[in-house]
Amino acid sequence: MPLEAEVSRSRGAQHSHQKQTKRKLTKQQLAKRKLEIAQARKQRLDLLPTTLSDNQVLTFKEWCAVNALSERNGRRLLSGGNGPPIVRLSPKRIGVRVAANKLWQASRERT
Protein backbone atom coordinates (compact mmCIF):
# COMPACT_ATOMS: atom_id res chain seq x y z
CA MET A 1 0.00 0.00 0.00
CA PRO A 2 2.67 2.60 0.74
CA LEU A 3 3.93 2.21 -2.83
CA GLU A 4 0.53 3.18 -4.28
CA ALA A 5 0.40 6.28 -2.11
CA GLU A 6 3.85 7.24 -3.34
CA VAL A 7 2.80 6.83 -6.99
CA SER A 8 -0.37 8.83 -6.36
CA ARG A 9 1.56 11.68 -4.79
CA SER A 10 4.03 11.57 -7.62
CA ARG A 11 1.28 11.94 -10.24
CA GLY A 12 -0.27 14.76 -8.28
CA ALA A 13 3.07 16.51 -8.07
CA GLN A 14 3.57 16.06 -11.80
CA HIS A 15 0.14 17.51 -12.56
CA SER A 16 0.77 20.48 -10.29
CA HIS A 17 4.08 21.12 -12.01
CA GLN A 18 2.42 20.96 -15.46
CA LYS A 19 -0.14 23.54 -14.40
CA GLN A 20 2.57 25.85 -13.12
CA THR A 21 4.69 25.62 -16.27
CA LYS A 22 1.86 25.98 -18.79
CA ARG A 23 2.83 28.85 -21.08
CA LYS A 24 0.65 31.75 -22.09
CA LEU A 25 -0.04 32.51 -25.74
CA THR A 26 2.56 34.63 -27.48
CA LYS A 27 1.52 37.95 -28.97
CA GLN A 28 1.56 36.41 -32.46
CA GLN A 29 -0.61 33.47 -31.37
CA LEU A 30 -3.03 35.83 -29.64
CA ALA A 31 -3.26 38.08 -32.71
CA LYS A 32 -3.85 35.04 -34.92
CA ARG A 33 -6.63 33.81 -32.61
CA LYS A 34 -8.34 37.24 -32.63
CA LEU A 35 -8.17 37.32 -36.43
CA GLU A 36 -9.77 33.86 -36.65
CA ILE A 37 -12.60 34.95 -34.36
CA ALA A 38 -13.22 38.11 -36.40
CA GLN A 39 -13.27 36.11 -39.65
CA ALA A 40 -15.72 33.59 -38.20
CA ARG A 41 -18.00 36.43 -37.05
CA LYS A 42 -17.86 38.01 -40.52
CA GLN A 43 -18.78 34.69 -42.15
CA ARG A 44 -21.84 34.41 -39.91
CA LEU A 45 -22.91 37.93 -40.84
CA ASP A 46 -22.43 37.19 -44.56
CA LEU A 47 -25.05 34.45 -44.27
CA LEU A 48 -27.76 36.94 -43.30
CA PRO A 49 -29.99 38.53 -45.93
CA THR A 50 -28.94 42.07 -46.84
CA THR A 51 -32.39 43.56 -46.15
CA LEU A 52 -34.39 42.56 -43.12
CA SER A 53 -38.07 43.31 -42.61
CA ASP A 54 -39.13 44.37 -39.11
CA ASN A 55 -41.41 41.33 -38.90
CA GLN A 56 -38.69 38.83 -39.77
CA VAL A 57 -37.47 36.58 -36.99
CA LEU A 58 -33.77 36.01 -36.50
CA THR A 59 -32.73 32.67 -35.07
CA PHE A 60 -30.80 32.83 -31.82
CA LYS A 61 -27.47 32.31 -33.61
CA GLU A 62 -28.30 34.98 -36.20
CA TRP A 63 -29.29 37.39 -33.43
CA CYS A 64 -25.97 36.76 -31.69
CA ALA A 65 -24.09 37.33 -34.95
CA VAL A 66 -25.95 40.59 -35.71
CA ASN A 67 -25.13 41.94 -32.26
CA ALA A 68 -21.56 40.53 -32.18
CA LEU A 69 -22.31 38.44 -29.09
CA SER A 70 -21.07 35.01 -28.20
CA GLU A 71 -23.83 32.43 -27.77
CA ARG A 72 -23.02 32.17 -24.07
CA ASN A 73 -23.33 35.92 -23.58
CA GLY A 74 -26.55 35.97 -25.63
CA ARG A 75 -28.11 33.29 -23.43
CA ARG A 76 -27.00 35.17 -20.32
CA LEU A 77 -28.67 38.36 -21.56
CA LEU A 78 -31.93 36.61 -22.43
CA SER A 79 -32.15 34.56 -19.25
CA GLY A 80 -31.39 37.60 -17.10
CA GLY A 81 -34.24 39.59 -18.65
CA ASN A 82 -31.88 42.17 -20.17
CA GLY A 83 -32.38 41.07 -23.77
CA PRO A 84 -35.16 41.68 -26.28
CA PRO A 85 -38.43 39.72 -26.14
CA ILE A 86 -38.04 36.29 -27.71
CA VAL A 87 -40.24 34.31 -30.08
CA ARG A 88 -40.53 30.59 -29.45
CA LEU A 89 -39.97 28.96 -32.86
CA SER A 90 -40.34 25.41 -31.56
CA PRO A 91 -40.10 23.75 -28.16
CA LYS A 92 -36.29 23.98 -28.31
CA ARG A 93 -35.65 26.92 -30.68
CA ILE A 94 -35.99 30.62 -30.00
CA GLY A 95 -35.71 33.71 -32.15
CA VAL A 96 -35.88 37.49 -31.96
CA ARG A 97 -37.91 39.79 -34.21
CA VAL A 98 -35.87 42.40 -36.08
CA ALA A 99 -38.11 45.19 -34.74
CA ALA A 100 -37.65 43.95 -31.15
CA ASN A 101 -33.89 43.84 -31.67
CA LYS A 102 -33.89 47.44 -32.95
CA LEU A 103 -35.86 48.61 -29.91
CA TRP A 104 -33.56 46.66 -27.58
CA GLN A 105 -30.47 48.20 -29.21
CA ALA A 106 -31.98 51.69 -28.93
CA SER A 107 -32.74 51.13 -25.25
CA ARG A 108 -29.08 50.28 -24.60
CA GLU A 109 -27.67 53.44 -26.21
CA ARG A 110 -25.76 55.81 -23.99
CA THR A 111 -26.41 59.53 -24.17
C-alpha positions in Angstrom: 0.0 0.0 0.0 2.7 2.6 0.7 3.9 2.2 -2.8 0.5 3.2 -4.3 0.4 6.3 -2.1 3.9 7.2 -3.3 2.8 6.8 -7.0 -0.4 8.8 -6.4 1.6 11.7 -4.8 4.0 11.6 -7.6 1.3 11.9 -10.2 -0.3 14.8 -8.3 3.1 16.5 -8.1 3.6 16.1 -11.8 0.1 17.5 -12.6 0.8 20.5 -10.3 4.1 21.1 -12.0 2.4 21.0 -15.5 -0.1 23.5 -14.4 2.6 25.9 -13.1 4.7 25.6 -16.3 1.9 26.0 -18.8 2.8 28.9 -21.1 0.6 31.7 -22.1 0.0 32.5 -25.7 2.6 34.6 -27.5 1.5 37.9 -29.0 1.6 36.4 -32.5 -0.6 33.5 -31.4 -3.0 35.8 -29.6 -3.3 38.1 -32.7 -3.8 35.0 -34.9 -6.6 33.8 -32.6 -8.3 37.2 -32.6 -8.2 37.3 -36.4 -9.8 33.9 -36.6 -12.6 34.9 -34.4 -13.2 38.1 -36.4 -13.3 36.1 -39.6 -15.7 33.6 -38.2 -18.0 36.4 -37.1 -17.9 38.0 -40.5 -18.8 34.7 -42.1 -21.8 34.4 -39.9 -22.9 37.9 -40.8 -22.4 37.2 -44.6 -25.1 34.4 -44.3 -27.8 36.9 -43.3 -30.0 38.5 -45.9 -28.9 42.1 -46.8 -32.4 43.6 -46.2 -34.4 42.6 -43.1 -38.1 43.3 -42.6 -39.1 44.4 -39.1 -41.4 41.3 -38.9 -38.7 38.8 -39.8 -37.5 36.6 -37.0 -33.8 36.0 -36.5 -32.7 32.7 -35.1 -30.8 32.8 -31.8 -27.5 32.3 -33.6 -28.3 35.0 -36.2 -29.3 37.4 -33.4 -26.0 36.8 -31.7 -24.1 37.3 -35.0 -25.9 40.6 -35.7 -25.1 41.9 -32.3 -21.6 40.5 -32.2 -22.3 38.4 -29.1 -21.1 35.0 -28.2 -23.8 32.4 -27.8 -23.0 32.2 -24.1 -23.3 35.9 -23.6 -26.6 36.0 -25.6 -28.1 33.3 -23.4 -27.0 35.2 -20.3 -28.7 38.4 -21.6 -31.9 36.6 -22.4 -32.2 34.6 -19.2 -31.4 37.6 -17.1 -34.2 39.6 -18.6 -31.9 42.2 -20.2 -32.4 41.1 -23.8 -35.2 41.7 -26.3 -38.4 39.7 -26.1 -38.0 36.3 -27.7 -40.2 34.3 -30.1 -40.5 30.6 -29.5 -40.0 29.0 -32.9 -40.3 25.4 -31.6 -40.1 23.7 -28.2 -36.3 24.0 -28.3 -35.6 26.9 -30.7 -36.0 30.6 -30.0 -35.7 33.7 -32.1 -35.9 37.5 -32.0 -37.9 39.8 -34.2 -35.9 42.4 -36.1 -38.1 45.2 -34.7 -37.6 44.0 -31.1 -33.9 43.8 -31.7 -33.9 47.4 -32.9 -35.9 48.6 -29.9 -33.6 46.7 -27.6 -30.5 48.2 -29.2 -32.0 51.7 -28.9 -32.7 51.1 -25.2 -29.1 50.3 -24.6 -27.7 53.4 -26.2 -25.8 55.8 -24.0 -26.4 59.5 -24.2 
